[in-house]
Amino acid sequence: MKVLSGKKILLGVTGSIAAYKSAVLVRLLLKEGAEVRIVMTKAAEDFITPLTLSTLSKNKVHSGLVNDKEALWNNHVELGLWADVMIIAPASANTIAKLAHGQCDDLLSAVYLSARCAVFIAPAMDEDMWNHPATQKNITALQSFGNQIIPVEQGELASGLFGEGRMAEPENIVGFLKNYFEQDTSAGKRLKGKKALVTAGPTHEAIDPVRFIGNHSSGKMGIALAEALADEGAEVELVLGPSSLTAQHRSVKITPVVSADEMYEAAMRLFKTADIAIMSAAVADYAPENFSSQKIKKHNGDVLNLSLKKTPDILRALGKEKHNGQILAGFALETNDEMMNAKGKIDEKNLDFIVLNSLNDPGAGFQYDTNRITIIDRKKEIFTYDLKSKQEVAKDIVEFIVKKIVSSEL
């Protein structure tokens, strides 16, 4: 039996040149046995006709809040409740902005706000529009609401330029939907019913409106961990510092933060209900004592002195709050006396285990796609691993957690 057979899929089509791909997507979904209903924006009708999509889907296409011919209200609530999944493809920059801010001036946005099902969004726009900070902020907001963003692809754009911003090919979108339903039906989720908290990425401590203290963390390791935990059935809260990367798994809810204080507040709040907490973020140890509301100008002198204060020690604070049954782990990125420093943090911060990685190891540390770790548990037992991709490293860490839970050693 096909994975999508009998699934009810609500397709939203917006005003983008990529709307022509929606016709192909409808055909592919029907071939997989899905039932497809379609909601279009008025702008989408400039690129593809409702008649085309209605003929392909064998269902009436909805576009206005009111059916002009029959003066009937199109029930957005009913459409939102009908669907097993909603997918907006293509999603224009304008529609993404509206959804991110809860604006509701057409049928598609009304259905989105009413939908109780999972929502997938496949952006489509020119590269500069895609990379604009406003668009990226809107994407982050949509992900924090629990929506899944289907990554844009690279290639020739409608402008004639070559770059990022192309809507994912229909075949790839179908693949995302299959993966979603396969996760729902697959057995053996060993962390099903568990709640996990992961922190990832750097923090930025503002000096003035344009400068900050930070580090080179990309968030890759923490994002991989969040997705690996979700793959095992955990419900994951990811507190993510400023990063160009993000998690794509539907069971990962993202809380975006910037500073160490914001990460501390989010982690303390979410830790109360967490069964597993892994603090992999590279939190700045110090922040400017005083923030300048105006850009600091270059002075005649050669030296600018900044007074710094310690940021909250999130791991230590969580260790004090930890109760029986909770698993708390941290990361130690070291450059010298690695093992001694890592072991010391286990007792000092009340950890169940710590993940040690060294900047002295080639291919490990910030910005790399690979990592080499050593896990040290509360008994000071040492488990070493080879250099692997961060996705594989994340699986090793999750496997370590699962085995320890099963044996009741954590």
N, C-alpha and C positions, 0 to 999 in steps of 0.2 A: 504494500500500500504506500502511495506517495505521501511524503511528510505534509504537504499542503492540501491534500485531498479533503474537501469539505470545509476548509477554513474560510472564514468570512473576512475579507480584506477590503478596507475602505481606503481608496486612493485619492489623495488630494493633489490637484494639478494647479500650478501657479504660473504667472506670466514670465516665462523664460523661453528662449529659443530651444532649450532642451525639452520642451513639452512634446516635441515630436517623438521622443523616446518613450513617452508614456504609452503610446499605442503599442509599441513592442513589448513593454512591461506587462500590459494587460494580456496580450496574447500568451506570453510565457506563463503568467499566473494561471490562466485558464487551462493551459496544457498540463499544469501540475495538479489540476483538479480543484482549484480554489474558486470561490464565488467572489466576484469583484463588483463593488459599487463605487461610483466616482462623484467627487465634489470638485468643481472648478471655480476659480476666481474669474471675474469678468475679464481681467487682463489676459488670462490663459486662453480665452476664446479668440484672441488676436493671433494666436500661434497654432491652435488646433481646434477643430470644430467639435461641439458637443455631439453632433451626429456621428462623427467618426468614432468617438469613444463609446457612445451608446451602442452603435452597431457591433463593435468589437466585444464589449462587455455583456451585451444582451440584457442590459439594465438601463433604466432611465438615468440620465446624467443630471445632477443638481448643481445649480450655480447661484441663484438668488435666494435671499431669505424668504421672499414671496414669489410664488409662481405667477408671473404676470398674466399669463393666458387664462388661468383659472382662479386667480385671486386667492390662492390657498397658501397657507403658511407652511414652508418646508421645515419639518420638525427636526432641528439639529440634535435634540436630545435623543430622539429615537435612533438616528443614524449613529451617534456616538455609542449607544448601548448595544447596537446590532453587531458591531465589529469585534472580531477576535484581535485584530491589530489594525492600526491606522498608519499609513505611510504617505508622506508628502514628498512627491518626486515629479517634477523638480520643485525645490523650495527656493524661491528668489530671495535676494537680500531684503527686499521690502517685507515679504511675508515673514521671514525669520525675525525681523525687527518687531513686527506686530505681535507675533506669538511670544517673544521674549518679554514683552511689556504688557501682555494681557489685553491688548487692544482687540475689540470685537466689532468690526464694521462690515463683515460679510459672512456668508454661510460657512466658509471653510474655517475661519477663526472661531466661529461659534461652535462648530462641531468639535474642533480641537479642545476647546475649554470644557466641553461636555463629555469628552471621551474618557471612559474608565479603563480602556485597554492600553497596551503598550503602544508608543508612538515612535516611528522611525522617520527621520528627516534626512533627505538627500539633497544637500545644497547644490546650486548651479549658478555660477556667475563668473565674471571676469576676474583675473588673478588679483588685480589691485583692490577690487571690491572685497574679495575673499580675505585678503590679508589686512584689510583696514581694521584698526583697533576696535572700532564700533561693532563691526561684524563679529570679530572674535569674542568680544565681550558678550554679545547676544548669544553666540554659540555656547559659551560657558554657562550662561544663565539657563538655556534650554536643557543642557546636560544636568545641571543642578536640580532641575525639576524631575529628573528621571527619564527624560527622552534620550533616545539613542541616535547619534549622528552617524550616518553612513559616510565614510571619508570621501572627500572629493578626489578626483583623479587628475592626472597630468596629461596634457596633450594640446592639440590645436583648439583655440577658443574662438568664439564667434567674432571677436574683434580682429582676428587674424594673427594674434600673438600666440606664443606657445608658453604654457605654464600651468599652474594649479587653478582649479575652479570648475573643471568639467564635472557634470553630474556623473556619478558612478554608472557604469554600463548596466542595462537592465538585467543581464545575467548575474552580475555581482549583487545586485539588490535582491534578486530571488535567493541567492546564496545566503545573504544575511537573514532573510525570513526563515529559510529552512533551518539555519543554525539556531534561531530563536525557538522554534517549535521542537527541534530535537533536544534542546536543553530542557524543555518542559517535560518531555516524555522519557528522557534517559534515566536509568536507574543507577544506583551506586553512588549517590551524592553523599559523601561521608561527613560533610559538615552541614547537611540540611537541618534547618532549625536553629543554627548558630548565628549569632550576630558578631560581625567583625568590624574593628576600627583600624584604619591604616592612615598614617600621615605620610606625605610625600612632597618632594620638591624643596626648593629653598624658601627662605623668608627674606623680604626686603625691608630694611629698617631705614626710614626716611631721614635724610639730612636736611633737605629743603624740597621744594616742589619738583625738582628735576634730578636730584641725586639721592643715592641710597647706599647702604652697606649691605652686601649680599655675598653669595658664593656661586660656584659653577654648577650646582646641582641641576639636573634636567628633570628629575622626577621619574625617570624611566623605571628604576628598580621598584619604587613604591607602587607605581601604576601596574606593573607586572604582578606584584604581590596581590593587589586588590582584585585583579582579574583572575588570578589563580585560585584565590579563596572563593570567589564567586563561582568558578568552574566546579568547585566541590560542593556547591549548594548553599554556601554562606550568604547571608544578607549583609552587604558590605557598605560601610560609610567611609568614604575617602575624603580626608581633609587635605586639600591640594594647594600648595603655595604657588606663586607666580611661575607658570610654565607654559610653553607652547604646546605641550603634549597633554593628553587627557585619556581617561579610560573609556572604552566603548561597550563594555559588558552591561547588559540590561539590569543586572542585580547589583550594580555599583552606583550608589548615590553620592554625588560630589558636593562638597562644601568648599567653595573657593575662598582662600584667605590670602593676605599679603604679608602681614607682620607676625612676629613671634607672639605678641600679645593676642592677636586674633586667632592664631593656631592654638594657643594655650586655652583660650575660652571655648573654642569648638571641641577640642580634645577632652577637656574636663566634662563638658556637657554630654558628649556622646559616650564616654567611657562608662557612665553609670549603668547603661544597659548592654554593654558589650561583653561577650563571652571571650573574645580574642582581641587583643590590641597589639599591633606591631608599629612601632614608631620608627619609620625609616626616613623621615624628613631631615634635611640638613638645616637645622634651625640656627640662625645667627646667635652667637654667644653674647654679643654686645650690640647695643643700639645707642645712637646719639642721645645724650642726656637732654639736650634741648633741640627742638625742631624749629627751623627758621621758616616762617610763613612766606618769606620772599627769597628769591634765588640769591645765594651768597655770591657776591661779586669778587672778582680776582683783585687782591690787594697788592700794594707795592712790595710788601715783604715776601720772602721766599717760603715762609712756613705758615700753614693754617692749622691751628690746634683745635682738635675736637675732643670734648669731654664725653666719655662713653660710660654707660651703665650696663649691668648684667641684665640679660633677658630672662624670663621665667624658665626654669628647668622643668620642662614638661614631663619628661620621663620620671624624674624624682617625685614630682607632684602626684603623678598617676600611681607610682609605687606606694605612696602613703595611703592612697584611697583604695587600693586593690583589696578585694575580699576573696574568700575561698571560692574556688571554681573559676575564677578569671585567670586567663593566661596573658601575661604581659611580657613583651619582648622589645628589645631595642637594637639599634645598629651602632657599631663603633667603627668609624673610619679613622685609621691611625697611620702615623708616619714613623713612629719609633716606639720601642717597648710595647709592641702591639698586644701581645698575649697578656702581659701584666696589667696593662691599662684596661683591657676588655674584661678580664676576670674581676678586677676591682669594682667595676660598675654593676656587676650582678648583685652583690650583697649591698652595695651602697644605695642602689635604686630599687631593690626588691624585685628583681627580674626573674622570670622563669628560664629565660635563655637570652643570649646575645649573639648577634651576627657580626662577625669581625671581617672587615675587608681592609686591605692595606693599599695606600697609594704607591707603595714600592713594587706592587705586582703589576707587570705589564698587562694592559688590557682591562684593568680593573679601576673602579672609581668613577668620578664625574664624567659625563658626556659619552662614555663608551656604551656600546650595545652589549658588552660582555661584562662578566664579573667573576671573581674567584673568592669564595667565602669559607670561613671556618665558623661552625656553630659551637658555642660553649654553653652547657646547661647548668642548672643550679648546683649540681653535684661536681661541677668543674670537669665533667667529661667533655672531650674534644672530638668533634666530627669535622673532618676536612673534605672539601669538594674540589674538583678540577675546574679550570676556567671553562665557563659555559655562557650561552646567551642569557640575558637577564630574565627572559621568560622561563628558561629551564631552571635557573637558579631559584626563581620564585616557586616553581613546582617542587624543588628539593626542600625548601623551607616549609611549604604547606604539608608535604609528605612527613616531615619531621614532626610537625604539630599533630597531624592525624595519628601517627604511631604513638606519640606520647599520650594523647587523649585516650586511645584504646587501651594502652597499658596502665592508664591512671597515674602516670609518673609526673604529669604537670597539674 
